[in-house]
Amino acid sequence: MGWLFVARLKPFVMLAAFASLVLNLALLMPTLFMVQVFDRVFVSRSLETLAMLSLLVLLALALAWFMDLVRARALAQAAESVDGLLAPAALARALQRAAGPERSSEPEALRDVAQLRNFLGSSGVLALFDAPWLPLHLLVITLMHPLLGVAATLGASGLVLLAVLTERLTRERTHTLQQRQRATSRRSHSLLRHAEVIAGMGMAAAAVSGWSRQHQSARDAQAELARRSTLLAATARIARQALQVALLAVGAWLVVGADASAGIMVAATILLGRALMPVEQ
């Protein structure tokens, strides 16, 4: 992902990173609001305290909304910059190849540029900007109670390892799938360019048969990748839910022993769930 920090994109990426920091800090407020409502408002029965806390959390949510827009706009500008920088060169290369001996008319580079542009506007890149703030959430949970912090850190570490394992287990198959899809696409373009010759020589059936075998190979690679990705994604979702249940159980044990309040128990569980969401993605 080093290409995100090239000189052309770095200002937009840094702005998006700063907006993500402020966004994640602001989104801590609902959790702290919950703790205060459980531990202060319910005990004091003070409506004035509730009104003041509600105003503060609404301001924090408004700030989070604004930062979310800033981040989205910064990434959109980065996508436009990528397209403006690479698309003309990719088209020039495609034209050069089309005019060359191979006369290849498939604009692979243009598709790659489009994929980069679309990636910068996808939920995947947002997860990349949110995931680094996981330690911040774990720190807040630890400040609520050290035992909750230990449990949350161990669980989060397991989910991070699962994410790394998922990437390693699917990387090679993803690369193989892309190669086979491109080869199939190139062959179909070649057949269409020489359609008149193929039809005139009566080789249409053989050409379609050869393309079908290549296409089936790509479909097999896609099916295998989908099976493995689905299994790992389902495991990650269940693991995140299990971690929240485990943290809730630890919190309940602390509440029963009068070592923590009910507000801390619920808030820590919700905070961990939000912190792990980008890791799961």
N, C-alpha and C positions, 0 to 999 in steps of 0.2 A: 504493500500500500504506500510505498515511498513516493509514488507519482502524485499523491495528494498534496505533497509539500514542495512541488516545483515552484519556481518564482512566480509563474503566471497565476497559480491557484492559491498560493500560501496566504495572501491577505484574506481571501474569502473563507478559507479553512480555519484560520485563526479566529476570525469573527464568529464563525459557527461554533468553534470550541468555547469561546468566551460566553456566547449565548447559552450553550449547553450547561456551563458551570452555573450561571445565574438561574437558569431554568430549574436545575436540580436542587439548588439551594432554596428556591422559592417553593418547590413542591414538597419540601420538608415541613412547611408550615401546617398543612392539613393534619399531618401526623402529630405534631406538637400541639395543635389545637385539640385533638382528640384526648391527649394526655391531660391537658389542662381542664377540659370539660369533665372528665371522669374524676380527677383528683381535687379540683378546686370548686367548680361550679356546683357539682352535685353535693359537695360537703357544705359549702357556704350558702347555697341556694341564692346566690347573688345574680340577679338579672343584669345588673350593670356590668359585672365582669364578663358575662356571656356576650353582651352586646359589644364590648370593647374587643374581646377575642375574635368575634365574628367579623368585625370591621378589619382587623389586622389580617385575618386569613383571606378575606376577599381582596384586599390590596395585594397580597402575595400572589394570589391566583391571577389577578390582572397582570402583574409583572411577568408571571410564567407564560401567560398567553402572548404577551408582547414579545418575549424572548423566543418563543416558539416560532412566531412569524419572522423575526429577524434571522433565525437560523435557517428557516426554509428559504428565505429570500437570498441569503448568502450562498447557499448551496445551489440555488437556481442560477445565480450569477456565475458560479464556478462551472456549472454545466454549460452555460452559454459560452464561457471562455474556452472550455475544452473544444466545443464544436467549432468556434471561430478559428481556433488555432490549428486543429487537426483535419477538419472536414475538407478544406480546399486542397491540402496536400494529398489527402486520401483520394479525392476525385482526380487530381492530376496523375497520380500513380495508376489509377484504374484506367484512365484514358491512354496512358503510355502502354500499359499491358494490352489493352484492346487493339492498339495499332501495331503491336509487335508481332513477331513470328507466331506466338502461341494464340494471339487474337482472343485472349481471355476477356470476357465481358462481365464477369461476376465481381461486383464491388465489395470484396470481403472487408477491405480496410474501412469502407464507409459503414458497414454493419458494426464493426468493432467500435468505431467512434460513437455510433448511436447507442451501443450498449454501455459505454462509459458515461454518456450523457444521461441515459435513463437510470443508471446506477446512482448517480449523484442526487437523484430525486426520489429514490426508493427508501423503503423502511429499513433496508439493510444498512445503509450509510448512517441513518439516524441511530441505529443500535450501536454503531461504532463510536458515535459521539457520546452516547449515554453510558456505555459499559465502563469507561475509565473512572466514573464517579462512584462505582460500587464500594471502594474503600471508605468514601465519605458516609455512605449509608450505614456501613458496618460500624464505623466510629460512633455514629449517633446511637445505634443499638447498644453498643458497649457502654456508652455513657448512661443509658437507661439502667442497665445492670450488666456487670462483667460476664456472668454466666450466659446470659442471652447473647452477648457479643461473641463468646467462644463458640456457642452452638451455631450461630449464624455464619461465622467465619468458616467453620469446618464444612458446613453445608454448601456455602457459596464456592469454596475451593473445589469441592467435588463436582459441582455443576460446571465450573470453568474448565476443569479437566475433561469433562464429558464433551464440552464444546470443542476443545482442542482435538480430542479423539475423533469427533465427527468430521472436522475439517480434514484431518489426515486420512481418514478412511474413505472419504468421498473425492479427494483432490484428484487422484489418478484416474478414477472412473469418469469424473467430469471432463477431464482433459481428453480422454479417449472418446467420449461421446461427442465432444466438439469437433474433433478431428474427423470422425466418421460422418457427422452431419455435413461438414464442409465438403468432404470428398463426394458425398451423394449429391449435394447441390451443384458442385462443379461438373459432375458427370451429366446431370440433367440439363445444365446449360449447354454443355458440349453437344449433347444429342439434339437439342433444339436448333443449334446453329447449323448442324449438318443434317437436318431432318430430310431435306430434299434428296440428298445423296443416299441416306439410309433407306428411305422409302423406295427410291429407284432401284436399289440393289436387292430389295426384298429382305432386308435385315431388320425390319422394325420389331418383329417378334423377339429375335435374339437380343436386340438392344434393350428392349423393355425387360426381358428376363434377367439380363446382367444387372440392370439398374435395380430391379426388385430385390435381388440377392444382396446388393450393397445397402439398399434401404432397410432391409430386414435386419442386417447387422447393426445398423444405427439404432433401430427400434429395440433390439435386444439389449444393447448397451444402455439405452434410456430406461428400459424396464428394470434392469438390474440396479441402476443408480437410484431410481424411484423407490424400489423396495428397501434398499439400505438407508436412504435418506428418511423415508417414512418411519422406519423402525427407530432410528436415532432421534428423530424429532419427537416421536411419541414418548420415548424414554425421557427426554429432556423435560417435556411438559409434566409428566407424572412425577419426575424427580423434584421439580419446583413445587408442586402441590404437596408432595410428601415433606419437603423441608419446611413449608409453612405450617403443616400439621405438627411436625416435631417441635418447632419453635413455640407454637401455641401450647403444646403439652408441657414444655419446660417452663413457660410463663405461668401456666396454671399451677404447676407444682410450687413455683415461687410465691404465687398469690396465696395458696393454701398455707404455706409456711410463714406468711406475713413478711416476706422478704421483698415483695414488689406489689405494685397496685394493679388493679384490673386494667386501668388505662394504659399502663406500660406494656402489659401483656398483649393487648389488642393492637396497640400502635406499633410495637416491634414486629408483629406478624405481618401487618399490612405493609410496613416499610420494607421488610425483606422481600415480599412479593414484588413490589415495584422495582427494587434494586436488581432483582434477578431477571426481570422481564427482558431487558436488552441482551443479557448473556444467553438466554434461551433462544432469542431471535438469531 
